[in-house]
């Protein structure tokens, strides 16, 4: 047993661990949708601001539509990121808190980065045209801050998987300045997340184009541009996915190569879904009038499978050190009932707001 791994909290959790696992996956999926739209949409915005020549009307439409959405997506990303973070701490607190302490100052930096990025997103959205050439800088600061926060999270969530490093890192320097840059898993994991965000944002751009009240030529151009992004980035991300698989620790990688029916099945399903996504996106790109619903649902399913694969890898890394069945439980039925009512009550206005946002004609 690693002496640096804290013992499970003696305070019991108010419900069985599988319930918190399910809530972790569900809330992280919602957070992931907002985060992908924010980071990927910001990358598409920067590309449009930096493009010279080509269809000027197309690029200006992308800039205006995406710029107006970024503050809302920023708020959704932060708000819906709280719940999965709390559930992660509930189940893996001893690991997550320790890795957070080791990289204390970079971890604290995520808060000011979010604040600066939020203000930059608002500046670009509501003062962008007045900024002239400075608009690119405002958008770049917003996207850069989001990317740095994501990189900090990738460092933390990979460092928590390797307790064997903790003692060496702490005694070498206890000042809380450690990142996990030497970890083979870090870069493919971060790139897989970032490129996936750009692909999802490309799909969102195509979905928004369906609401465009401009001429049919512009609508079709927006759909094709969004799907071009989706297709090209997904192809690259499939290769990054193989790198991610090879970067896993050998014993964990074997779980996905036949050592575990659960992990191997998830890998096979994820690979099959990647091919389905490419096929569906290509069909719509060829005929932009086709519905994007099949591609949207397939993308949502793919994201859910990716979350389950991350969970399988996490459990493979931590093994017996993080046995969730050992966490003491004292069921609090009343609190669970209140939580369920508040959860359902909170979902309803969010769904209403998203539908209103999507139903509002672009300006």
N, C-alpha and C positions, 0 to 999 in steps of 0.2 A: 504494500500500500504506500502511495506517495505521501510523505509526511507533510507536504505543502498543500494538499487538498483538504479544505475544511470539512469537518464532519457535518452530516445533514443537520439542518436546523431542528432543535428540539421542539419548537412550537409547531403544532399540527396545522396542516392546511385544511380549509373548510369543505373540501370536496375531494373525491378520488382523483389521483394524478391523471388518468386517461381523459377526464373531462377538461382539465387545464391544457392537456396536449391538444385536444380538439379545438379549444378556443384559441390556443397559440397559432395553430395552422390557419384557422378561419380568419382571425384578425390580421395575421401577417399577409394573407392573400389580398385583403382589402387595401392594406397599406402599400403592398407591392404595386397594385394597379395605379394608385395615385403617384407613387414614386416613379414608376416607369414613364407615366405621362409627363411628369415634371422634368426629370433628367433628360429623357429622350426628346421631349418637345423642345427643351432648351437647346439641345444639340442641333435639332433641325432648324430652329430659329437662327442660331449662329451661322449655320451653313448658308441660309438664305440671305442673311445680312452681308455675308462675305462674298457672295456670288456676284460676279460681274458678267453682264451680257445675258443671253438667253431670253426667256419669256419674263419680261420685267413685271407685267401684271400678275403673273403667277407668284413670283417671289414676294411682291408687295402684299398680296392677299395672305400668303403664309405668315409673313411677319406680323401683320395686324391681327389675324385670328389667334395665332399662338401667343402673342404678347398679352392679349387680353385674358387668356386662360391661365397664364402662369401664376398669378397671385392666388387664384382659387385653388389650383393644384398644389401650390406650396402649403396653403392652410390645410388641405386635406391630407397631404403627406405627413405633416407634423402631428395633426390631431389623431389620425389613425395609426400612427407609429407608437403611440403611448401604450396601448393595450398589449400588443405582442411583446413589447419590451418588459412590461410588468409580468406577463405570464412566463417569459423566459427566465426572469429573475426568480420567480416562484419555484420553478422546476430545477433550474441549474444555477441557483444563486451563488453557491460556493465557488463555482468555476468562473462565472461571469464577473462577480465582484473582484475576484483576485486578478483576472486579466485587466479589468478596468483600473485597478490600483497600479499595476505595473506600467500602464500607459496613461497615467493620471492626467498629465497636462495636455497631451493631444486629445484625450477624451473630453476634458473640460472645454477645449477649444471648439467643440461641435456647437455649443450654445451660441457664442458670438458669431460663428460662421453662419448659423441659421438666421440670426438677426440681420446680419449684413446682407445675406442673400435675399431675404424677404424684402428688405427695403429696395435693393437693386431691381428686383422683379417688379415692384410697384412703380419705381421710377421709369423703367422701360415701358410699362404698360400705359401710364397716364401722361408721361412727358417725353416719350420716345421721339416723336417727330420734332420736338423743339431742340432735342439734344444734337441733332445732326450726326456728325461722325462719332459723337460720344455715346450714341445709342448702342453701338457694338460693344463698347466697354461696359456699359450697364448690364447688358445681357450676358456678357462674358463673366462678369463678377457673380451674377446670380447663378449661372450654370456651374462656374468653378467652385463656388461655396457648396453647392449641393453635391458635386463630385467629391470634394474633400471630406464632407461628412460621410458619404458612402464609403470612402476609402478608410476612414477611421473605424467605421463599423466592421468592415471586412478585416481590419487588423485585429479588432477586439474579438470577433467571433472565431477567428482562426487561432488566436493566442489562447483562448479558453479551452481549445481542444488539445493542447499540448502541455499538460501540467509538468512534464519532465523538464521543461525549459525554465519554469518559474524560479526555482532556487538559484540557478546560475545567473539569470537576468537580475534578480533582486540584489544578490550579494555583489554583483559587478557594479551596480549603480542603483541605489534605492530611491532615486529622486523622481521616479514616475515619468521618465522620458522615453520609455521603450516603445518602439513599434515592432511589428513582426515581419520586417522586410526580408529576413533570411528564410522565411517559410516558403517552401515550394508551392504550397496550396494557395498562397495569398493572391498572386497575380492572375492566374486563370480564374479564380473565384470572382475577383473584382471585375475583370474584363467580361466574364460571362454575364454578370449582373448588368454592367453598363451597356453592353451591346444589346442585351435583351430589352433594356429600357428603350433604346433607340428604335428597335423593331416594333415594340408595342406602340410607341408614339407615332410611327409611320402608319400603323393601322388606325389609330385615333384620327390622324389627319384625313385618311380616306373616309372614315365615318362622318367626320365633320363636313367633308365635301358634299355628302349627300344632302345636307341642309342648305347648301349654298344656293342663294336665289339669283346668282348671276347667270350668264348665258351657259348653255350646255357645254360649250367648248371648255370654259374655265372649270366647270365641275369635273369633267372627264380628266382634264389635266391635273387637277388636285388629287383625284382618286389614283391616277397612274403614278403621280409623284410619291404619294404615301405608300403605295404598294411596291414601288421600286425600292424605297428605303427598306420596307419590311423584307422583301425578297433578298436583297443584297446582304443586309446585315444578318439575316437568319442563316444564310449559307456560311458566312464567316463564323458565326456563333456556334454552328455545328462543329467546326474544326476546333474552336476554343473549348467546346465541351469535351472533345477527346483529350485535349491537353489537361483539362480539369480532372478527367478520370485517371490519366497517367500520373498526375501529381499527388493523388491520394496515397496515403501510407499503404504499404504493400498488403498488410492484413485486411485493411478496409477495402482496398481495391478488389481483393478476392471475393468479398461479399457480393459485389456487383457483377462478378464474372462466374457466378454459379455457386458461390459459398453460402448464399442466402436466397431462398426463393422469393422473399419479399423484395430485397434490394435488386436482385437480377430482373424480376418482373417489372419493377419501376423503370430500370434502365431500358429494357426492351420497349416498354410503352412510350417512354420519352423519345426514343429514336424513331419509333413508328409515327408518333405525332409530329415530329419535325418534318418528315416527308409529307404527311397530310397537309401541314401548314403551307409548305411550298407549293403543293399542287393546287390547293384552294386559292391561294393568293394569285397564282399564275392565271387561273381561270377567270377570276374577276378582273385582273389587269387586262386580259385580252378583250373582255366585254364589260366595260365599267358599269353598265346598267344592271348587272347581276347583283343579287343581295350579298351583303357582307356578313349576314348573321352566321352562316356556317363557319366562316373563318374566325369570327369573334368568339363563338363558343369553343371552337377547337383551341384557340389561343388561351382562353380562360382555363380549360382543362390542362393544357400544357403547363401553365404556371402552377396549378395545383400539384401536378406530378413532380415538378421541380422542387417544390417546397417539401414534399414527402421524401424526395431523394436526399435533400440536405439534412433532413431529420435522421434518415437511415445512416448517413455518413457521420453525423454527430454522435449517434449512439455507438457506432463502430469505433470511433476514436476514443470515447470515454469508457466504453465497456462496463466492467463491473464497478468502476469508480463512481458511476452515476446511475445507480439502480433506483428508478423512480418508485418501485414497489416498497422501498425501505422508508420512504417519506411518511412520517406519521400523519394520520388523517383523523379529524374529528368533524364529521358532517354537521353543517349548520343549515338545516333545511329552510328556515325562515330567511336567512341572508341570501341563500341561493335563489329562493323565489323572488325576493326583491331585485336581485341582480338580473334575473330573467326578464322581469317586467320592465326594468329600466333599459335593458339591452334592446328588447323589442320596441319599446317606446322611442329609443334613440334612432333605431334603424328607419322607422317610418318617415321622420322629417328629412333624414339624409337622402332617402330614395326620392322624396318629393322635390328636394332642392336640385338633385342631379337631373331629374326629369325636366324641371323648369329651365335649368341651364341649357340642356340639350335642345329644348323646344324653342328657346329664344332665337329668333332669326339673327344671323351675324350682321354686324354693321361695318 
